């Protein structure tokens, strides 16, 4: 039973990193420093709670928020998106593996599982944000990233403090992804009928 709870916590942290990589890393590291629900000490992932690493993550968060599209002096949309996606996969892998290692489990499967959870969350969020952005005016669209960051922070916190919460969160992400694909399929099927 402990392994299942540890996997739920790890999956929730990895999914949160898929939504927004920096805040879950920062929160998990700070909670690990306080030994509050997660602990990376005496593992190969102890750097996740080291002060220099956490300072770097905090700085990266500020840089990305300044460079986001629509921010004052911000960059083009693609300039931040691709590197952020790779960082999300890496953060998900590290958080999943570190969470398993912190509780004495074999960590290497967490690297693959964490990257998978992060990719799932990233894909579901991208589709949801794309649909939502279509309904918003150009001035409001850039704030969507702030909602995404807040969702990542909340999911990461709940995953550490109440690990079973990660299971319905992952189910919701799968539902969002599958539901969007069905909608796309119906839209194109409708266009074929009109021919």
HELIX and SHEET records of a PDB file:
HELIX    1   1 UNK A    2  UNK A   19  1                                  18    
HELIX    2   2 UNK A   21  UNK A   33  1                                  13    
HELIX    3   3 UNK A   46  UNK A   49  5                                   4    
HELIX    4   4 UNK A   51  UNK A   67  1                                  17    
HELIX    5   5 UNK A   77  UNK A  102  1                                  26    
HELIX    6   6 UNK A  108  UNK A  135  1                                  28    
HELIX    7   7 UNK A  138  UNK A  141  1                                   4    
HELIX    8   8 UNK A  144  UNK A  161  1                                  18    
HELIX    9   9 UNK A  165  UNK A  194  1                                  30    
END                                                                             
